[in-house]
Amino acid sequence: MLEIIKAGGWLMLPILACSIVAIGIIIERFWFLRRQRVVPKHIASQIWQWQYRNQLDKIHIKSVRESSPLGRILAAGLANRNRSREIMKESIEDVGRHVTLELERFLNTLGTIAAITPLLGLLGTVIGMIKVFTVITAQGVDNPAVLAGGISEALITTAAGLAVAIPSLMFYRYFHGRVMRLVVDMEEQAIKLVEVMHGDRELDPTENLAARVSIESSLKSDVEHHEYTPGPV
Protein backbone atom coordinates (compact mmCIF):
# COMPACT_ATOMS: atom_id res chain seq x y z
CA MET A 1 0.00 0.00 0.00
CA LEU A 2 2.83 2.39 0.86
CA GLU A 3 4.48 1.69 -2.48
CA ILE A 4 1.25 2.51 -4.31
CA ILE A 5 0.95 5.80 -2.43
CA LYS A 6 4.54 6.68 -3.31
CA ALA A 7 3.97 5.74 -6.95
CA GLY A 8 0.94 8.04 -7.10
CA GLY A 9 2.98 11.11 -6.31
CA TRP A 10 2.35 14.00 -3.97
CA LEU A 11 -1.33 14.29 -4.94
CA MET A 12 -1.97 11.04 -3.09
CA LEU A 13 -1.48 12.95 0.19
CA PRO A 14 -4.56 15.20 -0.14
CA ILE A 15 -6.57 12.26 -1.50
CA LEU A 16 -5.52 10.16 1.50
CA ALA A 17 -6.39 13.02 3.87
CA CYS A 18 -9.83 13.31 2.26
CA SER A 19 -10.40 9.59 2.74
CA ILE A 20 -9.56 9.81 6.46
CA VAL A 21 -11.90 12.77 6.97
CA ALA A 22 -14.68 11.03 5.02
CA ILE A 23 -14.39 7.87 7.12
CA GLY A 24 -14.53 9.90 10.32
CA ILE A 25 -17.64 11.80 9.17
CA ILE A 26 -19.41 8.60 8.08
CA ILE A 27 -18.79 6.90 11.43
CA GLU A 28 -19.83 10.01 13.40
CA ARG A 29 -23.04 10.52 11.38
CA PHE A 30 -24.02 6.88 11.72
CA TRP A 31 -23.76 7.27 15.49
CA PHE A 32 -25.43 10.68 15.71
CA LEU A 33 -28.33 10.09 13.28
CA ARG A 34 -29.75 7.02 14.97
CA ARG A 35 -33.54 7.28 14.96
CA GLN A 36 -33.85 6.25 18.61
CA ARG A 37 -31.49 9.06 19.56
CA VAL A 38 -33.05 11.78 17.40
CA VAL A 39 -36.75 10.83 17.52
CA PRO A 40 -37.30 8.59 20.56
CA LYS A 41 -40.66 6.85 20.61
CA HIS A 42 -41.39 7.29 24.31
CA ILE A 43 -41.15 11.07 24.47
CA ALA A 44 -44.63 11.86 23.09
CA SER A 45 -46.45 9.47 25.42
CA GLN A 46 -44.44 10.84 28.34
CA ILE A 47 -45.52 14.39 27.50
CA TRP A 48 -49.18 13.40 27.24
CA GLN A 49 -48.90 11.59 30.57
CA TRP A 50 -47.55 14.70 32.28
CA GLN A 51 -50.17 16.85 30.58
CA TYR A 52 -52.96 14.52 31.70
CA ARG A 53 -51.70 14.64 35.28
CA ASN A 54 -51.05 18.44 35.18
CA GLN A 55 -47.34 17.88 35.85
CA LEU A 56 -45.82 19.81 32.93
CA ASP A 57 -43.61 22.06 35.01
CA LYS A 58 -40.19 23.55 34.26
CA ILE A 59 -38.36 20.47 35.56
CA HIS A 60 -40.22 18.10 33.23
CA ILE A 61 -39.83 20.48 30.28
CA LYS A 62 -36.10 20.65 30.97
CA SER A 63 -35.87 16.85 30.97
CA VAL A 64 -37.69 16.81 27.61
CA ARG A 65 -35.30 19.42 26.22
CA GLU A 66 -32.21 17.46 27.26
CA SER A 67 -33.49 14.09 26.04
CA SER A 68 -33.05 14.41 22.26
CA PRO A 69 -33.16 16.80 19.28
CA LEU A 70 -36.91 16.17 19.04
CA GLY A 71 -37.15 16.97 22.74
CA ARG A 72 -35.53 20.38 22.14
CA ILE A 73 -38.19 21.20 19.56
CA LEU A 74 -41.10 20.00 21.67
CA ALA A 75 -39.75 21.73 24.78
CA ALA A 76 -39.72 25.04 22.91
CA GLY A 77 -43.42 24.59 22.22
CA LEU A 78 -44.22 23.41 25.75
CA ALA A 79 -42.50 26.45 27.23
CA ASN A 80 -44.92 28.66 25.26
CA ARG A 81 -48.00 26.44 25.45
CA ASN A 82 -49.99 29.08 27.35
CA ARG A 83 -49.39 31.70 24.68
CA SER A 84 -50.97 32.10 21.27
CA ARG A 85 -50.74 29.48 18.56
CA GLU A 86 -48.53 31.72 16.41
CA ILE A 87 -45.99 32.35 19.16
CA MET A 88 -45.86 28.63 19.96
CA LYS A 89 -45.26 27.75 16.32
CA GLU A 90 -42.60 30.45 15.91
CA SER A 91 -40.67 29.19 18.93
CA ILE A 92 -40.81 25.63 17.56
CA GLU A 93 -39.70 26.73 14.09
CA ASP A 94 -36.81 28.76 15.51
CA VAL A 95 -35.44 25.82 17.49
CA GLY A 96 -36.22 23.47 14.59
CA ARG A 97 -33.91 25.39 12.27
CA HIS A 98 -31.04 25.00 14.71
CA VAL A 99 -31.77 21.30 15.18
CA THR A 100 -31.88 20.74 11.40
CA LEU A 101 -28.50 22.43 11.01
CA GLU A 102 -27.14 20.19 13.74
CA LEU A 103 -28.45 17.09 11.94
CA GLU A 104 -26.83 18.27 8.69
CA ARG A 105 -23.47 18.96 10.35
CA PHE A 106 -20.46 17.73 8.32
CA LEU A 107 -22.65 16.66 5.38
CA ASN A 108 -21.44 19.60 3.28
CA THR A 109 -17.88 18.54 4.02
CA LEU A 110 -18.66 14.99 2.92
CA GLY A 111 -20.28 16.29 -0.26
CA THR A 112 -17.25 18.50 -0.94
CA ILE A 113 -14.94 15.51 -0.57
CA ALA A 114 -17.11 13.56 -3.02
CA ALA A 115 -16.77 16.43 -5.50
CA ILE A 116 -13.08 17.32 -5.23
CA THR A 117 -11.41 13.91 -4.98
CA PRO A 118 -12.18 12.99 -8.64
CA LEU A 119 -10.74 16.37 -9.61
CA LEU A 120 -7.61 15.65 -7.61
CA GLY A 121 -7.37 12.31 -9.38
CA LEU A 122 -7.82 14.05 -12.74
CA LEU A 123 -5.12 16.55 -11.82
CA GLY A 124 -2.81 13.63 -11.01
CA THR A 125 -3.62 12.13 -14.41
CA VAL A 126 -2.74 15.37 -16.18
CA ILE A 127 0.51 15.73 -14.23
CA GLY A 128 1.45 12.11 -14.97
CA MET A 129 0.80 12.56 -18.71
CA ILE A 130 2.82 15.78 -18.72
CA LYS A 131 5.74 13.83 -17.26
CA VAL A 132 5.32 11.15 -19.93
CA PHE A 133 5.38 13.65 -22.80
CA THR A 134 8.29 15.51 -21.21
CA VAL A 135 10.30 12.26 -21.17
CA ILE A 136 9.30 11.51 -24.76
CA THR A 137 10.41 14.97 -25.85
CA ALA A 138 13.76 14.70 -24.05
CA GLN A 139 14.66 11.01 -24.51
CA GLY A 140 12.29 9.65 -27.10
CA VAL A 141 10.51 6.34 -26.57
CA ASP A 142 13.60 4.24 -26.03
CA ASN A 143 13.16 4.06 -22.22
CA PRO A 144 9.79 2.40 -21.47
CA ALA A 145 10.51 2.23 -17.72
CA VAL A 146 10.46 6.02 -17.43
CA LEU A 147 7.29 6.20 -19.49
CA ALA A 148 5.63 3.57 -17.33
CA GLY A 149 6.34 5.62 -14.19
CA GLY A 150 4.41 8.62 -15.48
CA ILE A 151 1.54 6.48 -16.75
CA SER A 152 1.26 4.56 -13.48
CA GLU A 153 1.18 7.83 -11.52
CA ALA A 154 -1.67 9.04 -13.70
CA LEU A 155 -3.68 5.85 -13.28
CA ILE A 156 -3.06 5.49 -9.54
CA THR A 157 -4.23 9.02 -8.70
CA THR A 158 -7.32 8.61 -10.86
CA ALA A 159 -8.23 5.31 -9.22
CA ALA A 160 -7.57 6.69 -5.72
CA GLY A 161 -9.71 9.76 -6.35
CA LEU A 162 -12.62 7.66 -7.61
CA ALA A 163 -12.22 5.16 -4.75
CA VAL A 164 -12.73 7.99 -2.24
CA ALA A 165 -15.38 9.90 -4.19
CA ILE A 166 -17.80 7.04 -4.92
CA PRO A 167 -18.48 5.91 -1.31
CA SER A 168 -18.40 9.53 -0.12
CA LEU A 169 -21.15 10.45 -2.57
CA MET A 170 -23.18 7.37 -1.67
CA PHE A 171 -23.08 8.11 2.05
CA TYR A 172 -23.72 11.83 1.45
CA ARG A 173 -26.94 10.97 -0.37
CA TYR A 174 -27.88 8.39 2.25
CA PHE A 175 -27.37 10.73 5.21
CA HIS A 176 -29.13 13.58 3.43
CA GLY A 177 -32.17 11.36 2.91
CA ARG A 178 -32.08 10.18 6.51
CA VAL A 179 -31.97 13.77 7.77
CA MET A 180 -34.97 14.67 5.61
CA ARG A 181 -36.96 11.73 7.01
CA LEU A 182 -36.06 12.66 10.58
CA VAL A 183 -37.00 16.30 9.99
CA VAL A 184 -40.40 15.24 8.60
CA ASP A 185 -41.01 13.05 11.66
CA MET A 186 -40.08 15.90 14.01
CA GLU A 187 -42.33 18.33 12.13
CA GLU A 188 -45.22 15.89 12.44
CA GLN A 189 -44.71 15.57 16.21
CA ALA A 190 -44.38 19.35 16.62
CA ILE A 191 -47.55 20.09 14.62
CA LYS A 192 -49.46 17.49 16.65
CA LEU A 193 -48.23 19.10 19.87
CA VAL A 194 -49.41 22.57 18.82
CA GLU A 195 -52.81 21.36 17.66
CA VAL A 196 -53.48 19.22 20.74
CA MET A 197 -52.38 21.95 23.17
CA HIS A 198 -54.70 24.48 21.50
CA GLY A 199 -57.61 22.09 21.26
CA ASP A 200 -57.59 21.78 17.46
CA ARG A 201 -56.89 18.06 17.49
CA GLU A 202 -57.56 15.03 19.63
CA LEU A 203 -54.92 12.53 20.61
CA ASP A 204 -54.80 9.30 18.66
CA PRO A 205 -56.61 6.52 20.56
CA THR A 206 -53.41 4.51 20.87
CA GLU A 207 -51.47 7.46 22.33
CA ASN A 208 -54.30 8.39 24.67
CA LEU A 209 -54.62 4.78 25.81
CA ALA A 210 -50.85 4.49 26.33
CA ALA A 211 -50.86 7.61 28.49
CA ARG A 212 -53.81 6.39 30.54
CA VAL A 213 -52.28 2.95 31.05
CA SER A 214 -49.00 4.52 32.15
CA ILE A 215 -50.83 6.78 34.58
CA GLU A 216 -52.95 3.97 36.01
CA SER A 217 -49.93 1.73 36.50
CA SER A 218 -48.08 4.58 38.18
CA LEU A 219 -50.99 5.30 40.50
CA LYS A 220 -51.35 1.61 41.31
CA SER A 221 -47.68 1.33 42.24
CA ASP A 222 -48.01 4.43 44.46
CA VAL A 223 -51.01 2.94 46.26
CA GLU A 224 -49.26 -0.38 46.80
CA HIS A 225 -46.19 1.41 48.08
CA HIS A 226 -48.18 3.38 50.65
CA GLU A 227 -50.56 0.56 51.55
CA TYR A 228 -50.72 -0.20 55.31
CA THR A 229 -49.23 -3.51 56.27
CA PRO A 230 -50.15 -4.75 59.80
CA GLY A 231 -47.32 -5.72 62.04
CA PRO A 232 -46.89 -9.01 63.86
CA VAL A 233 -49.28 -9.72 66.73
N, C-alpha and C positions, 0 to 999 in steps of 0.2 A: 504493500500500500504506500509506504514511504517513497519507494522508487517511482511509483506512478505520479505521486504528487510532485516530486522533483522533475520528472519528465514533462509535466504540464506547464512548468514555468512559474513565474511569480504571480500570475493571475489565479493560480490555484489557491493562494492564500485568502483573498477576499471571498472566493467561492466556498472554501472550507469554513470561513468565519460565518458566512450566511447559513450554511447547513447547521452549524452549532446553535445559532440563534433560533433558527426555525424549529429545531428539535425541542429546545427549551420552551418556546411558545406553545407548541402542540401539547406537550406534557402538562404545562400550567393551565391551558384552556380546558383540557379534558378534565382536570381536577376541579376547576372553578365552575364550569358550566354544567355540573351535574344537576339534573332536574330536582332531585330531593333537596339539594342545597339551595337552589334558587327559588323554586316554587314548592315548598313542602305541603303535603296534603292536609296535615293536621291543623294548619294555622287558621283556616276559615272556620272550622267547627269550634275551635277554641274561642275565637272571637264571638261567635254566636252564643256560645255557652256563657261567656262573661256578660254579654249584652242581656241575655235572658235573666241572669241573676243580678243585674244592675251592679256589676263589679268592674266596669270599664273605667278604672281610675288611671292616674299617671303611671303607676308602677306597672300595671298590666300593659299599657300602651308602650312603655319603654321596653318591656320584654318582647313585645311584638316587633318593635323597631330593630332590636338587636338580633333577632332570630334568623333573618334572611333578607335578600334583596326585595322579595315580595313583601316581607314584613315592613320594610322601610316605607314602601309606597302606601300600604294599608294604614300604617301608623300616622302618616301625614293626614290621611282622611279622617281617622278617628280623633285626632287632636282638634279637628275643626268640625266635628259632627254636629255641634250645636249651632253652627253658623249656617249661612245660606248655601244652597246647592252649588252655586257658582263658585263661591270661595272654597268650598270643599273640593270641587273638581280642579280648581286652579292649583291648590296645594298639592294634590295628587300628581297632576301633570308636571309641576315643577320638580318634584322629587323623582318622578318617572324618567325625566330626561337625564338626570344625573345617573340613575341606575342603569339606563340603557347604554350610556357612555362607558360605564364600568364593565358591563357585559361585553362591549365591543373592544375593550382594551387589548392592545397588541395585534388586533386583526389587521389593521392597516400596515403594520410592520411586516406581518406574514404575507400580505398581498404584494407589498413592495419587493420582498425577497423573491416571490414567484415571478415578478416582472423583470427584475434586473439580472438575475442569475443567467438566463439564456443570453442576455446581451453581453454579460461578461464572458460567457463561453464563445459567443460570436467574435468578440474582440480578440480572444485568444486564438481563434481560427485565423483571423486576419493577420495577427502578428506572426503566427507560425508560417503562413503562406508568404509573407514578406521576407522572412528569413530564408525560405526555400528559394525564392526568385533572386534574392541577393547572392546566395551561394552559386546559383546557376550563372548569374552574370559574371561573378568573379572567377569561378573555377570550372564552369561548364557542368556537364552531367556525368563526368568521369568518377565522381565520388558519391555513390548511392547512400553511404552511411550518413553523410552530412545531410543529404536531402531527407532521409528517413527521420532524422531528429526533428526537423522543422514540421514535417507532416504529422508525426506522432504528437507533437505539442499541440498542433491545431485540433486534432481529433480528441485528445484527452480533455482539453478545456471545454470543448463543445459537449462531450458526453457528461462531464462533471456538472456543467451548468444545467443541462436538461435533467440530470438525476436529482438535483436539488429543487428545480423549479416545478417539476411535475407533482411530487407529493405535496409541496407547499401550496400549490394552487388547489389541489384536491381538498386539503384540510381547511384552507381559507374558505372555500365554498361551503364545506360541511359546517364549520363553526358559524358562518354567517347565517345559514339556514336555521341552525339550532337557536341562535340568538333571536331571530325573528319569531320562531315558535314560542320561545319563552316570553317574549314581549307581548305577544298576542294573549297568552294565558294570563299574564299579570294584568293586562288591560281588562280582560273579562272579569277577573276577581275584583278589580278596583271599581268598575262600573256597577257590578252587583252590590258592592258595599255602599256606594252612594245612593243607589235606588232603594235599597232596603232601609237604610238609615232615614231617608226622607219619605218613607211610606209609599214609594212608587212601585214597589215590587215585593212580592212575598218570597220567603225562603222556599227552596226546593223541598219537597216532602222528605227526601232522604237526609238533607242537611238538618232540617228541623228535628227529625226523629233522632239523628245522631246527637244533636245538642241536648235533647230531652233525656235520652238514655244516659249520656254522660253526667247530666245533672242529677238524675235519680240515683245512679250508682254512687255518686259522690255523697249525696245526702244520706243514703243508706249506710255507707261506711262511717259517716259522722255519727249517726244514731247508734250504731253498734259499738263505736269507740266509747261513747259516753253512756252506754247502757249500764244500769246498776247491777252489780253482781254481788249477791249476799255472801257474807263471810261464813266461815265454819261455825257451827253451833257448839 
